[in-house]
Amino acid sequence: MADKLRITLVKSTIGAVPKNKKTVEALGLRKLNKTVEMPDNESVRGMIRQVRHMVKVEEI
């Protein structure tokens, strides 16, 4: 496993399921194409798995 993950929002949350909107917001992503760095742990991986169709993930 990598030390950190770089997560980028690549699809808009408009029209998304409310649970997915909250998950994207919990990851710290507010606007399209915004990128955040999060620690690589099971809770973050679980959130990414819920919205994998909306985000791009890179290991750093």
C-alpha positions as a printed Julia matrix, in Angstrom:
60×3 Matrix{Float64}:
   0.0    0.0     0.0
   1.07   3.55   -0.69
   1.53   6.12    2.03
  -1.01   8.58    0.6
  -3.67   8.74   -2.09
  -4.31  11.63   -4.48
  -8.05  11.78   -5.17
  -9.55  13.97   -7.93
 -13.25  14.59   -8.57
 -13.81  14.0   -12.3
 -17.62  13.75  -12.47
 -20.13  16.23  -11.11
 -22.27  15.37   -8.09
 -25.33  16.98   -9.71
 -27.94  14.25  -10.04
 -25.97  11.82   -7.87
 -27.52   9.8    -5.07
 -27.52  11.89   -1.85
 -25.35   9.31   -0.07
 -22.72   9.64   -2.82
 -22.82  13.44   -2.57
 -22.12  13.21    1.17
 -19.29  10.74    0.61
 -17.61  13.01   -1.96
 -17.96  15.93    0.45
 -16.51  13.85    3.3
 -13.45  13.19    1.13
 -12.95  16.97    0.98
 -13.96  17.36   -2.66
 -16.2   20.38   -3.23
 -15.66  21.32   -6.9
 -15.03  19.47  -10.13
 -11.36  18.68  -10.82
 -10.37  19.49   -7.23
  -7.63  17.24   -5.85
  -6.99  16.23   -2.24
  -4.39  14.02   -0.61
  -5.68  11.54    1.96
  -3.93   8.86    4.0
  -4.12   5.37    2.56
  -6.25   3.46    5.05
  -9.29   1.21    4.98
 -11.84   3.93    5.78
 -10.68   6.16    2.92
 -10.52   3.18    0.55
 -14.12   2.32    1.51
 -15.3    5.83    0.72
 -13.48   5.73   -2.62
 -15.11   2.38   -3.41
 -18.56   3.96   -2.93
 -17.88   6.75   -5.47
 -15.3    5.07   -7.74
 -17.28   6.13  -10.82
 -16.86   9.82   -9.89
 -13.22  10.02   -8.81
  -9.73   9.3   -10.1
  -7.24   7.87   -7.6
  -3.43   7.85   -7.75
  -1.07   6.33   -5.19
   1.76   8.61   -4.08
